[in-house]
Amino acid sequence: MAGNDANAARRAIEAYHEATKHHLHRYARSLGWLDWANQPDPFRRYAGAPVRPLPLPAGGADPVWDAVRAGRVPGAPAPVDDASLGDVLYHSLALSAWKQVRGPGGEVVSRWALRVNPSSGNLHPTEGWLIDALGVHHYAPAAHALELRGRWGDGFDPAALGLPPGSFLLAVTSIPWREAWKYGERAFRYCQHDAGHALAALGLAAARLGWSARRLEGVGTQELAALLGLDTGDHPEFEHAEALLAVVPGPWPGGRLRGKPPLPTQWLGQANRLSPEHHDWPLVAAAAGAVAAPAGSTWEAPMVGPAAACAGRRPAGAVADRPLPAGALIRRRRSAVAMDGRTTLDLPAFCRLLAALLPAAADPALRAVGPDVDVALVLLVHRVDGLAPGLYVLCRAADHEPDLRAALRADFAWERPAGVPPSLPLYRLGAGDLREAARQVSCGQAIAADGVFSVGLLARFEPSLAARGAPAWARLFQETGAVGQLLYLEAEAAGLRGTGIGCFFDDEVHRALGLVDHGWQSLYHFTVGGAADDPRLQSEPAYAERAEGADR
């Protein structure tokens, strides 16, 4: 991108970021009410496209969660076939359950699907795509099937890219209208959170089978859109190309790809219309245009960037693996709608949870998002046995600590808490009961105060945009989504529940921390605790009509 264009894109995304901040006396612009007649269809389908149903997993061995996280699943990698492709999507982008509410007469008054990958407001702007020797396929989660969208002219073998036999590509896209329908101009932020959640989910699902998924760098937004056959015009239901992964059935070989796939020569199917009418949000489309990445001459998947050299990463094998089947844990993930206000977590389990959020070269979730580590965690600890309530910071990269010491309030203590392993870069900034503060800065939501702890995910903002341009804005939000996905799953592993919080008062958080410029910005909030279940909600298994003899 030419210098002037790059500067204009950066100014545009910085303006979008400022315009979409929530404030104590003014929320970011939205309709302010829900236009139920135009609620978007949560499922994209392509009428007329050949459908390839994917098998549901039939049970069998399920590696333990800690082995998946460490990238050391025992045994040979699974062969690449429809069963294993179905398994990857079943544990990443598929439906996980149906929820419903019944009226006083027993009639179902509301019914909706949950998915393995979480989404802001359960609106699911994220779409998944698979590119292999047979063509370009859209994943239809409601049917657990692939829809053939694009056929190759002279054929295509991913091995021609220099990937091992059996390799394929996965892509993630966003339909901002699904979020804008409810959240207005802030919607594109949530699309990026959700893309990060989905990328981490795909990386973990691939690792369960002994495969490696890595994000490809140098992929231009428009060239990915062209590969997927997306309409990149100004239609209100436009689809934004987010990321492309290479998936290898075995260890990651590293290095650059030898080429790029050709474009399909035949397109099949017609996308369904998601809403009969739309409200126009020009700022959302402008943000999508601003973060468009230029095409590189080659595609590559670097390992871990220099910022990821974090001394606090828990050494492999330092703690025994827990007997938690990874697939079952992944699919039972839910977002808590409320916390019980009394559940606690002991200090060793808390430290183990935090250590699992630190970067490592073999981490399948974080490596699917990219090599950079620009997100630190500010924790408001409420109920950890053996740790004083108060404000803490977790530095996920070696250079976070000096940067944050310089950026945050000068009177913060920066104490190493007793009982915390020396390898965990956790610091106490101040002690005290912060439950009310957590509630206030998260738009008054009690769920931020009633958990074991709540989190503000701080991103190294202005330096990242200065170094990598406007596309870095989307990558920062995606990194917070990937960390959020790990918070969800590590909370489940600890017997708790998590919930992402997209509504918070951005600059109130910054003022409380003493941040006076844009060097660091709060991009996402999260809470972990004991869930308070709603007895009115009933749950049904996903794919019940197909699941005879399958793992539900």
C-alpha positions in Angstrom: 0.0 0.0 0.0 1.4 3.4 -0.9 2.5 5.7 1.9 -0.4 8.2 1.6 -3.0 5.4 1.3 -1.5 3.6 4.4 -1.6 6.8 6.4 -5.2 7.5 5.4 -6.2 4.0 6.3 -4.5 4.3 9.7 -6.3 7.7 10.4 -9.6 6.1 9.3 -9.3 3.1 11.7 -8.1 5.3 14.6 -11.2 7.5 13.9 -13.4 4.5 13.9 -11.9 3.3 17.2 -12.5 6.6 18.9 -16.0 7.0 17.5 -17.1 3.5 18.7 -16.0 3.9 22.3 -18.7 3.7 25.0 -18.8 6.5 27.5 -20.5 6.9 30.8 -23.1 9.3 29.4 -23.0 8.2 25.7 -22.9 4.8 24.2 -21.5 4.1 20.7 -24.1 4.8 18.0 -26.7 2.1 17.4 -30.4 2.0 16.7 -31.1 1.7 20.5 -33.8 -0.8 19.9 -34.1 -4.2 18.2 -35.8 -4.4 14.8 -37.1 -7.9 15.2 -38.6 -8.0 11.7 -35.2 -7.7 10.2 -33.2 -9.9 12.6 -30.5 -11.5 10.4 -30.7 -15.2 9.5 -27.9 -16.8 11.6 -27.2 -19.3 8.9 -25.7 -18.5 5.5 -26.7 -21.0 2.8 -26.0 -21.1 -0.9 -29.0 -22.3 -2.8 -28.1 -24.6 -5.7 -24.6 -25.4 -4.5 -23.8 -29.1 -4.3 -23.9 -30.2 -0.6 -21.4 -32.6 0.9 -22.7 -33.8 4.3 -20.0 -34.4 6.8 -20.1 -37.3 9.2 -20.7 -36.8 12.9 -17.9 -38.1 15.1 -18.7 -41.7 16.1 -16.8 -41.6 19.4 -13.5 -43.2 20.0 -10.3 -41.9 21.6 -10.3 -38.3 22.7 -6.9 -36.9 23.7 -6.6 -35.0 27.0 -7.0 -31.2 27.0 -3.5 -30.4 28.3 -1.9 -32.5 25.6 -3.8 -30.7 22.9 -2.9 -27.3 24.4 0.8 -28.3 24.4 0.7 -29.6 20.8 1.8 -33.1 21.8 -1.2 -35.4 21.1 0.1 -39.0 21.1 0.0 -41.3 18.1 0.0 -40.8 14.4 -1.9 -37.9 12.9 -5.4 -38.7 11.7 -5.7 -39.2 7.9 -7.4 -36.4 6.0 -10.8 -37.6 4.9 -14.5 -36.5 5.3 -14.6 -38.0 8.8 -11.6 -36.1 10.0 -12.7 -32.9 8.2 -16.1 -33.2 9.8 -14.4 -33.8 13.2 -12.4 -30.6 12.9 -15.4 -28.5 12.1 -17.6 -30.3 14.7 -15.1 -29.2 17.4 -14.7 -25.6 16.1 -17.5 -24.0 14.1 -20.4 -26.4 14.5 -23.6 -26.2 16.6 -23.1 -27.4 20.1 -26.7 -27.4 21.4 -30.1 -25.9 21.0 -31.7 -23.8 23.7 -35.4 -23.2 24.1 -37.9 -21.6 26.5 -41.4 -23.0 26.9 -44.5 -21.0 27.8 -47.0 -21.7 30.6 -48.9 -24.2 28.3 -45.7 -26.1 27.4 -45.4 -24.5 24.0 -41.9 -23.5 22.7 -41.9 -19.7 22.7 -38.3 -19.2 21.7 -35.6 -21.5 20.3 -32.0 -20.8 19.2 -28.8 -22.6 18.5 -25.5 -22.4 20.3 -22.2 -23.0 18.6 -18.7 -24.3 19.6 -17.2 -20.9 18.8 -18.7 -18.1 20.9 -20.1 -14.9 19.5 -21.1 -11.4 20.7 -24.8 -11.6 21.4 -24.9 -15.1 19.9 -25.2 -13.3 16.5 -22.4 -15.2 14.8 -21.0 -13.0 12.0 -18.2 -15.6 11.4 -18.3 -17.9 8.4 -15.9 -20.8 7.7 -14.5 -22.0 4.4 -12.4 -25.0 3.3 -10.2 -25.0 0.2 -8.9 -28.3 -1.1 -8.3 -30.3 -4.3 -12.1 -30.6 -4.8 -12.7 -26.8 -4.8 -13.7 -23.9 -2.5 -16.4 -24.9 0.1 -18.6 -23.0 2.4 -19.2 -24.6 5.8 -22.9 -24.8 6.7 -23.0 -25.4 10.5 -26.8 -26.0 10.8 -26.4 -29.0 8.4 -22.8 -29.8 9.3 -22.1 -29.9 5.6 -19.8 -28.4 3.0 -21.4 -26.4 0.1 -19.2 -26.4 -3.1 -19.0 -22.8 -4.1 -16.0 -22.8 -6.5 -14.6 -25.4 -9.0 -11.1 -25.4 -10.3 -10.5 -25.1 -14.0 -7.3 -27.2 -14.5 -7.4 -28.6 -11.0 -5.5 -27.7 -7.9 -3.4 -29.7 -5.5 -2.3 -28.0 -2.2 0.9 -29.9 -2.5 1.8 -27.6 -5.3 2.1 -24.9 -2.7 4.9 -26.8 -1.0 2.6 -28.2 1.7 2.8 -31.9 2.7 0.3 -34.3 1.1 -3.2 -34.1 2.5 -2.8 -30.4 3.5 -5.7 -28.0 2.9 -6.7 -24.4 3.7 -9.3 -22.9 6.0 -10.6 -19.4 5.8 -12.6 -17.2 8.2 -14.8 -14.3 7.1 -17.3 -12.0 8.8 -20.7 -10.6 7.9 -20.8 -7.3 9.9 -24.5 -6.8 9.3 -25.3 -9.7 11.8 -23.7 -7.6 14.6 -24.6 -4.2 13.3 -28.3 -5.2 13.4 -28.0 -5.1 17.2 -24.8 -3.2 18.1 -24.6 -0.5 15.3 -21.3 1.1 14.7 -19.4 -0.9 17.3 -20.2 -4.1 15.4 -16.9 -4.4 13.5 -15.1 -4.6 16.8 -17.2 -7.6 17.7 -16.6 -9.2 14.3 -12.9 -9.2 15.1 -13.3 -10.7 18.5 -15.4 -13.4 17.0 -12.9 -14.1 14.3 -10.2 -14.5 16.9 -12.4 -16.9 18.9 -13.0 -18.9 15.7 -9.3 -19.0 14.6 -8.3 -20.3 18.1 -11.1 -22.9 17.9 -9.9 -24.1 14.5 -6.3 -24.4 15.8 -7.4 -26.4 18.8 -9.7 -28.7 16.8 -6.9 -29.4 14.3 -4.4 -30.2 17.1 -6.8 -32.8 18.6 -6.1 -34.9 15.4 -2.4 -34.3 15.5 -2.6 -31.7 12.8 -1.0 -28.2 12.7 -2.9 -25.1 11.7 -1.0 -21.8 11.1 -2.2 -18.5 9.9 -0.7 -17.5 6.5 0.9 -14.0 6.4 1.0 -11.9 3.2 -2.6 -12.8 2.3 -4.3 -9.8 0.9 -7.9 -9.1 2.0 -9.0 -8.7 -1.6 -7.1 -11.7 -2.9 -8.7 -13.9 -0.2 -12.1 -12.5 -1.1 -11.5 -13.3 -4.7 -10.4 -16.9 -3.8 -13.7 -17.3 -1.9 -15.9 -15.6 -4.5 -17.2 -12.9 -2.1 -19.0 -9.8 -3.2 -16.9 -7.0 -1.8 -19.1 -4.2 -2.9 -21.2 -1.9 -0.7 -24.1 -4.3 -0.2 -25.4 -4.1 3.5 -24.7 -7.8 3.9 -21.1 -7.7 2.5 -18.7 -10.3 3.8 -15.2 -9.3 5.0 -12.3 -11.7 4.4 -10.4 -12.1 7.7 -7.8 -14.8 7.7 -6.5 -17.9 5.9 -5.0 -20.9 7.6 -2.9 -23.7 6.2 -3.6 -27.1 7.9 -1.0 -29.8 7.8 -1.7 -33.4 8.9 1.3 -33.6 11.2 4.0 -31.2 12.5 4.3 -27.8 11.0 7.1 -27.7 8.4 7.5 -23.9 8.4 8.8 -21.7 5.6 7.2 -20.0 2.7 4.7 -21.5 0.3 5.9 -22.0 -3.2 2.9 -20.3 -4.7 -0.8 -19.3 -4.3 -3.9 -21.3 -5.4 -5.6 -20.4 -8.6 -9.0 -18.8 -8.6 -12.0 -21.0 -9.3 -13.3 -20.8 -12.8 -16.9 -21.8 -12.0 -19.0 -20.5 -9.1 -22.0 -22.4 -7.8 -24.9 -21.4 -5.6 -26.7 -18.2 -4.6 -26.3 -16.7 -1.1 -29.5 -16.4 0.9 -30.6 -12.9 1.9 -30.2 -12.5 5.7 -32.7 -9.7 6.3 -35.5 -8.2 4.2 -34.4 -4.6 5.0 -31.3 -3.0 6.5 -30.1 0.0 8.4 -27.0 1.6 6.8 -23.9 1.9 8.9 -21.3 3.6 6.7 -18.7 3.7 9.5 -18.6 -0.1 9.7 -18.0 -0.5 5.9 -15.3 2.3 6.2 -13.6 0.4 9.0 -13.6 -2.8 7.0 -12.0 -1.0 4.1 -9.4 0.7 6.3 -8.0 -2.6 7.7 -7.8 -4.4 4.4 -4.4 -6.0 4.2 -2.3 -5.7 1.0 -1.3 -8.8 -0.9 2.3 -10.0 -0.3 4.4 -11.6 -3.0 4.4 -14.9 -1.1 2.4 -16.5 1.6 4.2 -17.8 4.7 3.5 -18.9 8.3 6.3 -17.6 10.6 6.7 -19.3 13.9 6.6 -17.2 17.0 7.5 -13.5 16.7 10.2 -12.0 18.9 7.7 -10.4 21.2 6.5 -13.8 22.3 9.7 -14.7 24.1 7.9 -14.8 27.4 9.9 -16.1 30.3 6.7 -16.8 32.3 5.4 -19.6 30.1 4.9 -22.7 32.2 7.6 -25.3 31.4 6.2 -28.4 29.6 5.6 -31.2 31.9 5.9 -29.0 35.1 2.3 -29.9 36.0 0.6 -33.2 35.3 -2.0 -33.5 32.6 -5.5 -33.4 33.9 -7.8 -36.3 32.7 -10.1 -34.0 30.8 -11.1 -35.2 27.3 -10.4 -32.3 25.0 -13.3 -32.8 22.6 -15.9 -33.1 25.4 -14.5 -30.0 27.0 -14.5 -28.0 23.8 -18.1 -28.8 23.0 -19.5 -28.2 26.4 -18.2 -24.6 26.5 -21.0 -22.2 27.2 -21.2 -18.5 28.0 -22.6 -17.8 31.5 -25.5 -15.5 31.6 -25.0 -14.7 35.3 -22.5 -15.6 38.0 -23.5 -16.9 41.4 -21.4 -14.4 43.4 -20.0 -17.0 45.8 -17.9 -19.6 43.9 -14.1 -19.4 44.6 -11.0 -20.8 43.0 -7.8 -21.9 44.9 -4.6 -20.1 44.1 -2.8 -23.1 42.4 -5.7 -23.5 40.0 -5.8 -19.8 39.3 -2.1 -19.7 38.5 -2.5 -22.7 36.3 -5.3 -21.0 34.4 -3.2 -17.8 33.9 -0.1 -19.8 32.8 -2.2 -21.4 30.1 -2.8 -17.9 28.6 0.9 -17.3 28.0 2.4 -17.8 24.5 4.3 -20.8 23.4 5.6 -21.9 20.0 3.5 -25.0 20.0 0.3 -23.5 21.2 -2.3 -24.4 18.6 -4.8 -21.7 19.6 -2.5 -18.7 19.5 -0.5 -19.9 16.5 -3.6 -20.0 14.5 -4.1 -16.3 15.1 -0.6 -15.2 14.3 2.9 -14.7 15.7 2.5 -11.4 17.5 1.9 -11.1 21.3 0.5 -7.6 22.0 -2.2 -8.3 24.6 -1.7 -8.2 28.4 -4.3 -8.9 31.1 -5.5 -6.6 33.8 -7.3 -8.7 36.4 -9.8 -7.6 39.0 -9.6 -10.5 41.5 -12.6 -11.0 43.6 -12.6 -14.6 45.0 -9.3 -16.5 44.7 -8.5 -18.4 47.9 -5.0 -17.5 49.0 -4.8 -14.3 47.0 -5.8 -10.9 48.3 -8.6 -9.2 46.3 -7.4 -6.4 44.2 -5.9 -5.3 40.9 -3.3 -7.4 39.1 -1.6 -7.5 35.7 -0.4 -10.5 33.7 2.4 -9.6 31.3 2.2 -12.1 28.4 5.4 -11.0 26.7 8.9 -10.1 28.1 8.6 -6.5 27.1 5.1 -5.9 28.5 6.3 -5.3 32.0 8.6 -2.3 31.3 6.1 -0.8 28.8 3.2 -1.1 31.3 5.3 0.1 34.2 5.9 3.3 32.2 2.3 3.6 31.0 0.2 2.8 34.1 -0.2 4.9 37.3 3.0 5.7 39.1 1.6 4.7 42.5 0.9 1.1 41.5 2.8 -1.4 43.7 4.0 -3.9 41.2 4.4 -6.6 43.9 5.0 -10.2 43.4 2.2 -12.0 45.3 3.2 -14.7 47.8 2.4 -18.3 46.6 2.6 -17.4 42.9 5.2 -19.4 40.9 8.3 -17.3 40.0 7.7 -18.3 36.3 4.3 -16.6 36.2 4.6 -12.9 35.4 1.8 -11.8 37.6 2.0 -8.5 39.6 -0.3 -7.0 42.2 -0.9 -3.3 41.4 -3.1 -2.7 44.5 -5.3 -4.5 47.0 -8.9 -3.9 47.7 -12.5 -4.9 46.9 -13.1 -4.0 43.3 -16.4 -5.7 42.6 -18.3 -2.4 42.3 -15.6 -1.0 40.1 -15.7 -4.1 37.8 -19.5 -3.7 37.5 -19.3 0.0 36.7 -16.7 -0.1 34.0 -18.5 -3.0 32.3 -21.6 -1.0 31.6 -23.1 -1.7 35.0 -23.2 -5.5 34.3 -23.3 -7.5 37.6 -21.7 -10.5 35.9 -18.3 -8.6 36.0 -18.6 -8.4 39.8 -20.1 -11.7 40.7 -17.4 -14.0 39.3 -14.1 -15.2 40.7 -12.3 -12.5 38.7 -12.9 -10.2 35.7 -10.4 -9.2 33.1 -9.6 -6.2 30.9 -7.6 -7.2 27.9 -5.1 -4.4 27.1 -3.5 -4.2 23.7 -0.3 -2.4 22.7 -2.2 -0.1 20.4 -0.5 2.8 18.9 3.0 1.1 18.5 1.3 -1.8 16.7 -0.5 0.5 14.3 2.7 2.5 13.7 4.7 -0.6 13.0 2.2 -2.6 11.0 -0.4 -0.2 9.7 -4.2 -0.2 9.9 -4.5 -4.0 9.5 -2.8 -4.4 12.9 -6.0 -3.0 14.4 -8.0 -6.0 13.4 -5.2 -8.3 14.5 -5.2 -6.8 18.0 -8.9 -7.5 18.4 -8.4 -11.0 17.0 -5.7 -11.7 19.5 -8.0 -10.6 22.3 -10.6 -13.0 20.9 -8.1 -15.9 20.9 -7.1 -15.2 24.5 -10.8 -15.0 25.3 -11.3 -18.4 23.7 -8.6 -19.8 26.0 -10.2 -18.1 29.0 -13.5 -19.8 28.1 -11.9 -23.3 27.8 -9.5 -23.0 30.7 -12.4 -21.8 32.9 -14.3 -25.0 31.8 -11.2 -27.1 32.7 -11.1 -25.5 36.2 -14.8 -26.3 36.7 -16.0 -22.7 36.1 -17.6 -20.7 33.3 -16.6 -17.6 31.4 -18.3 -14.9 29.5 -16.9 -12.3 27.1 -18.0 -8.7 27.8 -18.0 -6.4 24.8 -19.8 -3.5 26.5 -17.4 -1.5 28.7 -16.5 2.2 29.1 -13.2 2.3 27.3 -11.8 5.6 28.6 -13.1 5.1 32.1 -10.9 2.0 32.2 -8.0 3.9 30.8 -8.4 6.7 33.4 -8.6 4.2 36.3 -5.3 2.7 35.1 -3.6 6.0 34.5 -3.3 5.6 30.8 -2.9 9.1 29.3 -2.3 8.2 25.6 -3.1 5.5 23.1 0.0 3.4 23.7 -2.3 0.8 25.4 -6.0 0.4 24.9 -8.6 -1.8 26.5 -10.2 -3.8 23.7 -12.2 -6.6 25.4 -13.5 -7.6 28.9 -14.1 -11.0 30.3 -15.4 -12.6 33.5 -14.8 -16.1 35.0 -16.8 -17.6 37.9 -19.5 -20.0 39.0 -22.4 -19.9 36.6 -25.9 -19.2 37.9 -28.2 -21.3 35.7 -31.6 -20.1 34.5 -34.1 -22.9 35.2 -36.4 -21.6 32.4 -33.9 -22.7 29.7 -34.0 -26.2 28.3 -31.2 -27.7 26.3 -31.4 -30.1 23.4 -28.4 -31.8 21.6 -27.2 -30.5 18.3 -27.9 -32.7 15.2 -30.2 -34.9 17.1 -31.9 -35.9 13.9 -28.6 -37.3 12.6 -26.9 -38.4 15.8 -28.0 -42.0 16.2 -24.8 -43.8 17.3 -22.8 -40.6 17.2 -21.0 -38.6 19.8 -23.4 -35.9 20.9 
